[in-house]
Amino acid sequence: MLSHTEYHQLIEELDKSTLVAVSKRQEIDRLQLLYDYGHRDYGENRVQALVERHAELPRDIHWHLIGQLQRNKVKYIAEWIHLIHSVDSWKLLQEIDKQAAKHDRVIDFLFQIKISDEESKSGYDLSQLQSDLSTHDLSALHHVRCRGLMGMASFTQDEQQIRSEYQRLIEAKRELSQTELSECQSFTELSMGMSGDYKIAVEMGSTMVRIGSGVFGQRTY
Ligand SMILES: *Cc1c(COP(=O)(O)O)cnc(C)c1O
């Protein structure tokens, strides 16, 4: 776990990129400690963990969902989720819109784009997203707001490969900004970078990094 000083060094190193502290499988005491350093953005990859921790920790935390979301679970987080990084289908987006409407709020989200060929990495195929954007009307969904894109690079030491995968995400954002999402003023975020590759991601223009073990240390369960 980072000391207070190391935490501030990391924040400085990240420059304008927002740190989402990935707290999955970390003891809750560590989240509380980071909270006491002044940190407010936390990410979890499971709905159940989000729900439990949201109930236990202070109300001013911004909770981010960074893992795959099943449609039938959107209702559990719709009232307070800050940002969903992992929208990978139109049906999911429609469900988020529907649940957000029930709470009379607008939920911010990112489209997760598949930029790695690793089977385990989920996300939208860019071509599928482009096709969905042309056949559906995003502006008809009044309770969601697209803030940008998220991508996960392959788990590799090969820096060139990581760079070329993040480059795909940057290109995707540029293409989408010129076309279907051109009217979306708030399409500014690029969620890319984890403990192993955040320096590369920040250098390439990431606006949000999702760092777990690099903040909290090894996951404890
Ligand atoms: C676990 C996870 C991270 C953080 O991983 P670390 O290697 O611990 O930094 C980032 N993004 C997603 C989607 C994750 O599931």
The ligand as an SDF file (V2000), in Angstrom:
LIG
                    3D

 15 15  0  0  0  0  0  0  0  0999 V2000
   -8.1860   -5.2700  -11.9160 C   0  0  0  0  0  0  0  0  0  0  0  0
   -8.4040   -4.2520  -12.9740 C   0  0  0  0  0  0  0  0  0  0  0  0
   -7.5700   -3.1190  -13.0840 C   0  0  0  0  0  0  0  0  0  0  0  0
   -6.3870   -2.8600  -12.1650 C   0  0  0  0  0  0  0  0  0  0  0  0
   -5.4240   -3.8560  -12.2540 O   0  0  0  0  0  0  0  0  0  0  0  0
   -3.9920   -3.6680  -11.5510 P   0  0  0  0  0  0  0  0  0  0  0  0
   -3.0840   -4.4740  -12.4060 O   0  0  0  0  0  0  0  0  0  0  0  0
   -4.1290   -4.1870  -10.1690 O   0  0  0  0  0  0  0  0  0  0  0  0
   -3.6600   -2.2220  -11.5830 O   0  0  0  0  0  0  0  0  0  0  0  0
   -7.8570   -2.1900  -14.0730 C   0  0  0  0  0  0  0  0  0  0  0  0
   -8.9000   -2.3480  -14.9070 N   0  0  0  0  0  0  0  0  0  0  0  0
   -9.7160   -3.4130  -14.8390 C   0  0  0  0  0  0  0  0  0  0  0  0
  -10.8460   -3.5080  -15.8060 C   0  0  0  0  0  0  0  0  0  0  0  0
   -9.5030   -4.3970  -13.8800 C   0  0  0  0  0  0  0  0  0  0  0  0
  -10.3240   -5.4510  -13.8250 O   0  0  0  0  0  0  0  0  0  0  0  0
  1  2  1  0
  2  3  1  0
  2 14  2  0
  3  4  1  0
  3 10  2  0
  4  5  1  0
  5  6  1  0
  6  7  2  0
  6  8  1  0
  6  9  1  0
 10 11  1  0
 11 12  2  0
 12 13  1  0
 12 14  1  0
 14 15  1  0
M  END
$$$$
